[in-house]
Amino acid sequence: MQSNQSYDIIIIGGGPIGLACGMEAKFKGLSYLLLEKGCLVNSLYHYPQNMTFFSTSERLEIGGIPFVSNNAKPTRNEALEYYRRVAVSSQLNIHLFEEVLQVNKIDNVYKVNTTKRSYHTKNIIIATGFYGLPYLLNVPGEELPKVTHYYQDPHFYAFQKVLVVGANNSAVDAALETWRKGAKVTMVIRESEIGKRVKYWVRPDIENRIEEGSIKAYFNSSVIEIKQDEVLIQTPEGIKNIENDWVVAATGYQPDLSFLEKLGIELSDDEVRKPTYNEHTHETNVRGIYLAGVVCGGMNTHKLFIENSREHAVKIIENIKYRK
Ligand SMILES: Cc1cc2nc3c(=O)[nH]c(=O)nc-3n(C[C@H](O)[C@H](O)[C@H](O)COP(=O)(O)OP(=O)(O)OC[C@H]3O[C@@H](n4cnc5c(N)ncnc54)[C@H](O)[C@@H]3O)c2cc1C
């Protein structure tokens, strides 16, 4: 492993907020390297292909570069185009498909080991998001290839028997889209109603489809086993055995907080497990390690998003520049 490259800052994660940090570092004349384990804006790339952002495009802009969209709310494809153009026009120093595995501190310098080589730096910004770890159903059969936690495209499910697990935005979008492409859709919902955070303009659509019987929904129910051709569901009326080709588990995602803990970052004791950091500088309890983007919220992944965490980049880089 080579270990001769040294930077003012290593940024872990090439999502929108990691990119914003890279741009800000560049504006301020600091040397930096962005490390991304997948493709550019890897999380956005893995969002459903037809998804539309709830934010208007100017609220997704980073580094002051305008995001022009044909619609009030941009699509995933437009966002991929935008962030790619931003990375190109800003000539961001980014290594893709290079995952950070480990960080060690030697004297005052961090050694960052990746799947390809190692680097030295005095400052690390962690912008690793929350989309890498799905909440598992933890039932027999979840490992079957017919089960996905990353729903992509409805056409694939045409004329198939699809079970959608969950009742929030992702689940509702997957249920409606696949039903509209001819799938026979069943929803399994742990709660007694559709999720409260479902977009207000989508809620009547799903509620009406359920009421008219086009989409079958089991409320207060959960999956207990997935088999090759069927699924067992625990419902208030007892166990139901339904025919099934595919399972879309839209049960949400969680940040990899164990990665933060390994670096010595303290987490709150409650269920939020909020990382400890200074709200003004975003420096954690570990000197020289900063947090940016949605990972700052711990398990509260719905509180921070691109719109309201773009500003983290400015605060962090200002602090690093000042110290330097
Ligand atoms: C369906 C959907 C719709 C959304 N709509 C909106 C919206 O309209 N408006 C809005 O503001 N937000 C929206 N969000 C939320 C928003 O996309 C996220 O909050 C945003 O992506 C956070 O940016 P980030 O850079 O913090 O994290 P991410 O975009 O998740 O980026 C983190 C990156 O870190 C990489 N990574 C992780 N671990 C490592 C490692 N060890 N080494 C190297 N790389 C690593 C990941 O591959 C990933 O690319 C939506 C989310 C979803 C799921």
The ligand as an SDF file (V2000), in Angstrom:
LIG
                    3D

 53 58  0  0  0  0  0  0  0  0999 V2000
  -36.0640    8.8230   -2.3160 C   0  0  0  0  0  0  0  0  0  0  0  0
  -35.3600   10.0050   -1.6930 C   0  0  0  0  0  0  0  0  0  0  0  0
  -35.7170   11.3010   -2.0420 C   0  0  0  0  0  0  0  0  0  0  0  0
  -35.0440   12.4090   -1.4830 C   0  0  0  0  0  0  0  0  0  0  0  0
  -35.4150   13.6780   -1.8520 N   0  0  0  0  0  0  0  0  0  0  0  0
  -34.7480   14.7390   -1.3240 C   0  0  0  0  0  0  0  0  0  0  0  0
  -35.1010   16.0900   -1.6780 C   0  0  0  0  0  0  0  0  0  0  0  0
  -36.0250   16.3380   -2.4360 O   0  0  0  0  0  0  0  0  0  0  0  0
  -34.4010   17.1080   -1.1260 N   0  0  0  0  0  0  0  0  0  0  0  0
  -33.3670   16.9050   -0.2590 C   0  0  0  0  0  0  0  0  0  0  0  0
  -32.7640   17.8970    0.1890 O   0  0  0  0  0  0  0  0  0  0  0  0
  -33.0280   15.6480    0.1100 N   0  0  0  0  0  0  0  0  0  0  0  0
  -33.6950   14.5730   -0.3890 C   0  0  0  0  0  0  0  0  0  0  0  0
  -33.3680   13.3000   -0.0100 N   0  0  0  0  0  0  0  0  0  0  0  0
  -32.3230   13.1160    1.0000 C   0  0  0  0  0  0  0  0  0  0  0  0
  -30.9610   13.3100    0.3730 C   0  0  0  0  0  0  0  0  0  0  0  0
  -30.8150   12.5990   -0.8170 O   0  0  0  0  0  0  0  0  0  0  0  0
  -29.8970   12.9020    1.3430 C   0  0  0  0  0  0  0  0  0  0  0  0
  -30.1230   13.5690    2.5440 O   0  0  0  0  0  0  0  0  0  0  0  0
  -28.5420   13.3110    0.7670 C   0  0  0  0  0  0  0  0  0  0  0  0
  -28.1600   12.3930   -0.2220 O   0  0  0  0  0  0  0  0  0  0  0  0
  -27.5320   13.4800    1.8240 C   0  0  0  0  0  0  0  0  0  0  0  0
  -26.3060   13.8030    1.2260 O   0  0  0  0  0  0  0  0  0  0  0  0
  -24.9670   13.2890    1.8500 P   0  0  0  0  0  0  0  0  0  0  0  0
  -23.8870   13.7630    0.9460 O   0  0  0  0  0  0  0  0  0  0  0  0
  -24.9420   13.6450    3.2950 O   0  0  0  0  0  0  0  0  0  0  0  0
  -25.0900   11.6830    1.8100 O   0  0  0  0  0  0  0  0  0  0  0  0
  -25.1610   10.6980    0.5590 P   0  0  0  0  0  0  0  0  0  0  0  0
  -25.7430   11.3380   -0.6190 O   0  0  0  0  0  0  0  0  0  0  0  0
  -25.7840    9.4510    1.0610 O   0  0  0  0  0  0  0  0  0  0  0  0
  -23.6310   10.4360    0.2400 O   0  0  0  0  0  0  0  0  0  0  0  0
  -22.8110    9.6720    1.0720 C   0  0  0  0  0  0  0  0  0  0  0  0
  -21.7700    8.9920    0.1980 C   0  0  0  0  0  0  0  0  0  0  0  0
  -20.7670    8.3960    1.0210 O   0  0  0  0  0  0  0  0  0  0  0  0
  -20.3390    7.1990    0.3850 C   0  0  0  0  0  0  0  0  0  0  0  0
  -19.6800    6.3840    1.4230 N   0  0  0  0  0  0  0  0  0  0  0  0
  -20.2480    5.8190    2.5170 C   0  0  0  0  0  0  0  0  0  0  0  0
  -19.2980    5.1690    3.2410 N   0  0  0  0  0  0  0  0  0  0  0  0
  -18.1170    5.3410    2.5910 C   0  0  0  0  0  0  0  0  0  0  0  0
  -16.7810    4.9180    2.8490 C   0  0  0  0  0  0  0  0  0  0  0  0
  -16.4500    4.1900    3.9240 N   0  0  0  0  0  0  0  0  0  0  0  0
  -15.7950    5.2550    1.9550 N   0  0  0  0  0  0  0  0  0  0  0  0
  -16.1010    6.0180    0.8750 C   0  0  0  0  0  0  0  0  0  0  0  0
  -17.3520    6.4340    0.5770 N   0  0  0  0  0  0  0  0  0  0  0  0
  -18.3430    6.1160    1.4330 C   0  0  0  0  0  0  0  0  0  0  0  0
  -21.6340    6.6240   -0.1820 C   0  0  0  0  0  0  0  0  0  0  0  0
  -21.3800    5.7180   -1.2350 O   0  0  0  0  0  0  0  0  0  0  0  0
  -22.3500    7.8900   -0.6560 C   0  0  0  0  0  0  0  0  0  0  0  0
  -22.1150    8.1980   -2.0140 O   0  0  0  0  0  0  0  0  0  0  0  0
  -34.0230   12.1950   -0.5470 C   0  0  0  0  0  0  0  0  0  0  0  0
  -33.6760   10.8760   -0.1820 C   0  0  0  0  0  0  0  0  0  0  0  0
  -34.3370    9.7910   -0.7230 C   0  0  0  0  0  0  0  0  0  0  0  0
  -33.9370    8.4130   -0.3010 C   0  0  0  0  0  0  0  0  0  0  0  0
  1  2  1  0
  2  3  1  0
  2 52  2  0
  3  4  2  0
  4  5  1  0
  4 50  1  0
  5  6  2  0
  6  7  1  0
  6 13  1  0
  7  8  2  0
  7  9  1  0
  9 10  1  0
 10 11  2  0
 10 12  1  0
 12 13  2  0
 13 14  1  0
 14 15  1  0
 14 50  1  0
 15 16  1  0
 16 17  1  0
 16 18  1  0
 18 19  1  0
 18 20  1  0
 20 21  1  0
 20 22  1  0
 22 23  1  0
 23 24  1  0
 24 25  2  0
 24 26  1  0
 24 27  1  0
 27 28  1  0
 28 29  2  0
 28 30  1  0
 28 31  1  0
 31 32  1  0
 32 33  1  0
 33 34  1  0
 33 48  1  0
 34 35  1  0
 35 36  1  0
 35 46  1  0
 36 37  1  0
 36 45  1  0
 37 38  2  0
 38 39  1  0
 39 40  1  0
 39 45  2  0
 40 41  1  0
 40 42  2  0
 42 43  1  0
 43 44  2  0
 44 45  1  0
 46 47  1  0
 46 48  1  0
 48 49  1  0
 50 51  2  0
 51 52  1  0
 52 53  1  0
M  END
$$$$
